[in-house]
Amino acid sequence: MTEIYETQSERTDLPLVVMPSVLDAMIEPIKAQFPALHDVARVRMFEEFTSDEATIAERLKDADALLVGGYHISDDLLRTISEQGHVRCIVFCGTGVASYINLDKARELKIRVCNAEHYGDHAVAEHTFALLFELIRRVGQLDKDVKAGNWAWAGGDGLQLAGRRMGIIGLGGIGATVAGIARALGMEVAAWNSHVPPEHFERSGATPVDDLNELIETSDVISVHLPLNNATRGIVTAENLAHVKPGTLFINTARSEVIESGALLARLQKGDVPAALDVFDHEPLTADDAICHVPGIVLTPHVGWRTDGAFKELTRQMIACLTAYFAGEDYNVVVSEH
């Protein structure tokens, strides 16, 4: 039976916030934040993860606001949520809400949508380098080899990052953090981003490159850190990827959708570009997906953001979104209900 955690259940005069599905790792961090909603709203959290839409809809019947994370809300579910109850505010547990909720539909239904910002800058940047180090040193495979009694020096020959050039596509909070780590490792750093001021490049120590093809052509490592929105969807095209030179290391911990559909798979299937990915066109990834069969590729299940520090900051912002909403104020509003 599903455990249900509730606060101030007797306060029926207060609006109800429902979290119908939750990742195990978020249960304790978000419980720690709920006292901030005292006398603001009561909370009902179902302590299990489910993406079943009928179950989610049933659990939201009495809700005034919704906390959502880790699953997609289809247009049908969004419509049901709007029609069956009082939900006029959805707080998404992350930044890339456009990947999980149709924002135009939410706007049409007059439902506020909020997100969290910069909570995972360090977490995702660190995971970027975890992927990169796995590509160049194969620590995971070497660990298996040694434990199996295979002391293979040849398998341990790796690449050195110091002196190589990292090209960062997208110099927001995560990209700038990646730039700092790369510079500390002795790498030359360049970046392309059409929507950040010149001083942002100066603070991060990244050399601005105005032409994306030039950045790609001249980089030894390419790391993608663009947010997903209408302006960035598919912004990295097949034509851009044709400029990736053989041997370039390619990392994506941002969103799969910022790359033209099918373009990255086609480029990687040539077999001359080592790659590591944490994001995919379809999640969860299935074993028969073609990307799984690219030789030498390193894949992780969209976990770059999942660290203790990121959870703490994420849940703090989620509660701040709710507090602002019930006070008639704005905080991290992506779509307004007005």
N, C-alpha and C positions, 0 to 999 in steps of 0.2 A: 504493500500500500504506500502511496506517495506521501511523504512527510510534507506538512504545510506549516510554514513559519508565518506567524501573524504578530503585528504590533498594534496596540490600542484597539483591539477588536470590539471593545464595548463602545468606542467613540463613533457611533453611527452618524454623528453630526459632521464628521470629517470626511473629505473625499477619499476614495479608495484607489490605491496604486497596486496594480497586480503585475507580478513577474511570473508568467505561466510556465516558463521553462528556463532552466539555468544550468550553466556549466559547473561541474563540481568545484573547480578551482576558484569560482567566483562567489561561492556561498558564504564563506567566512568573511572575505573582504567587504562584501556588500552589507552583511549583517552589522559589521562594525560601523557602517555609515548611517544606518537607519535611525539612530537617536537624533540625528540632525533634523528629522522630519517630525519630531515630537510636537504635538499641537498644530501641525501643518497638514498631515495626512496619515491615514492608517495604511499599513502595508500587508499584502498577502503574497508570499512567495512559495511556489511549488518546487520542492527540492528534488527535482529530477530534470533531465534534459529530454525534450521531445520536440520534433518538428511536425508532428501530426496536427494538421490544421483544424480538424474537428475538435480535438482535445483542447487546443489553444483557444478556440472560439468559445467553448463551453466555460473555460476558466475565466474568461473575460466578461461574462455577462453583466456583472455588477460594477465593472471597473470604470473609473474616471480618467485614469492615465495608465500607460503600459510601458514597462521596461522590457526591452527585447534585445537578445544577443545570440549569435551563433546559428540562426536559422533565417530563411527567407520568408517574407510576408508577401504572398501573391496578391494580385489585384482583387481576386475573389475574397480572400481573407480580409483584406483591408476594407472592402465594401461591407462585409459581414460585421466587422468590428464597429464600423460607423453606424450601421443600421440597427444593431441589436442593443446598443447601450449608450454610454455617455462618454466614451473615449474621444477626447479631443487633443490629446497630447501623447506622442510616442517618443520615448527616449531610447535611442539606439546605443548599445554598448560598444562603441567603436567610432572610427572616423569615417570610413567609406560606406556611408549609409546608402548611397545610390546603387551599390551592388546588391542590396538586400530589400529595398523598398522602392517602389515606383513613386518618385517624388512628385511627378506631375499629377498622378492619381490622388496622392495625399493632399495636394494643393486643391484639386477639384472637390474633394470631400471636406475641405476646411479642417484638416487635422494638422496640428503643429507637429513637426518632427525636429528633434534635437540630436546632437551627437556629442562626442568628446574629441578634444583636440590636443595633440602633442603629448598625450599621456605615454605613448609608446616610442617616442623618438629614440631613446637610448636602447630600448629593448630590440627594436627592429634593426637599428644600426649594428648592434652587437651580433644579431642573428645573421645579418649580411656577411659579416666576417667569419662567422662559424661556417657558413656555406662556402665562402671563398677558401678558407683554410682546408676544408675537406676536399675541395677540388685540387688544390696544389700539393697537399701532403697526404691525403687518403688515410687519415688517422683511424677512421672506423674500420676500413678493410685491413690495415696493418695490425690492428688490435685482434681481429679475428684470426689473421694468419699466425701471429705469435702464439695465441692460445691453442691453435691447432698444431703447434710444433713446427711451423714453417718460418724459419729465420731467414727471410728473403730480403737481403740488402737492396737488390735491384728494384724491388717494389717500393722501396722507401725513398727513391730519388725524387725530389720535388722541385718546385719553382720558388724563387725568391721574389718577394713583393717589393722590397727596397729597390728604388731606381726605376721601377715600372710606372706607367702612367695610368691612373684611374680616371675614366670618364663617367661623370654622374649625370644622369638624365632626371632632372627635377631637383632643385636646390631649396626645398622647404626645410622644415625642422629635422626630418630624418636625413635628408640628403646632406645638410650642413653638418650633422653629427658624424655621418659617414666620412665626410671630407676631413674632419678633425682627426679621426682615427687613422685614416689613410696617410695623412701627413706625418702623424706620430710614428708610423711604420717606415717612413722614409720614401713614400711614394710622391710622385708629381700628381697634382690633382687639377682636373679641368671639369667644367660643368656647363650644361645647356639648360636654360630656363628662360622663357620669354616673359615671365610675369613677376620677377623679383627685381628690386632696385639694385644699382651697381654696388652700393655699400654692403649689400648682403654677400656678394661675392668676396669683397674685401675682408669681412669678418670671418668668413669660412676658410679663407686662404685658397679658394679655388679660382683658377684662371677662367674667365668667361669665354665661351666659344659660341658665336652667334649662329653658326650653321650646324645642324644636327648631324648631317652626313660627315662633316669634317671631324666633329667630336668622335664619332664612331670609327672613322678610318684611322685616327691617330691614337686610339686608346688600346692599352694592353688588357685592361679590365673595364667592362661596362656594367654599371649598376643602376637599375631603374628605381626611381623614388618619386614618381608623379602621383598626385592624388587622382582619383577617378571622378570626373564630372563631365558635363556635356562638351566642354572645350577640349578635354584630354582623351576622351574615348577614341581609341584607334589612332592616336596621334603619331605613334611610332609605326611606320608603314613597312610593307615588304620591300619597297624601294630603299628605305633607310637601312634595313637589315642586310640588304645586298652589299652594303659597304663594310660589314663586319669582316675583318681580315681573318684568315685561318689562324687558329691558335689563340684568338682572343677569348678571355674568360667572360662569360655572360651571367649576370645575377639579376633575378627579379624577386624582390620582396614587397613590391607595391601592390599592383592589381594587374591581373592578366589582361583585363579589358582595355588598358591603355595601349596595348599593342594590337595592330590590325589582326582580326580573327584569322587564324591559320598561318599567319606569316612567320611566327617564331618556330613553330613545329617544322615548317618547310625548310627554314634555314638550318635548324639543328639536325635535320635528317641527312644533311650532306656529310655529317660526321666529322667536321673539322673545327667545331667550336665547342669546347667544354662548357657546360652550363649547369647552374644550380637554381632551382625554383622553389618558392614557397607558396605561390599562387597559381591558379589554373582557371581555364575557361569554365569548367564544370567542377564544382566541389560538393561532396567529397569525390576525389579522384578514384576511378575504378581501375582494377588491375589490367583490364584490356585496353585502356586508353593508350593511344599511340605514343604519347609523350613518355610513358613508362618504358618504352622499348628503344629509346634513343640510347646508343652505347655510351656508357660512362656518365650519364646524367645523374645528378644528385637532387633528390626531391624530399621536401618536408611538408607536412599537412597543415599549411597556413597557421603556423605556431610562432612566427617571428615576434608577435606582440605579447606573447604570454610569459610574463615574468612577474615576480612578486611586486616589484616597484610599479610596473604598469597597471596591475590590478588595483593597487591602492589608489593611484591617481585617477584611473578610469572610474572607479566607483564613487570617488569624491565628486567628480564632475557630473555623474549621473544624478546624484542627489541635488547638486546645485541647480541642474536643469529643472527638476521637479519643484524645488523651493521657489525658484523664479516664476515658474508657470502659475503656481497657486497664489503668488503675490501679485500677479498681473504684470510681471516684468519679463525681460528677455535674457536668455543665457544660452549661447551656442545654438541659436535657432537656425535651422537649415531651411525649413518651410514654415511659414506663418499660417496660423489658423484664420487669419483675417482676409 
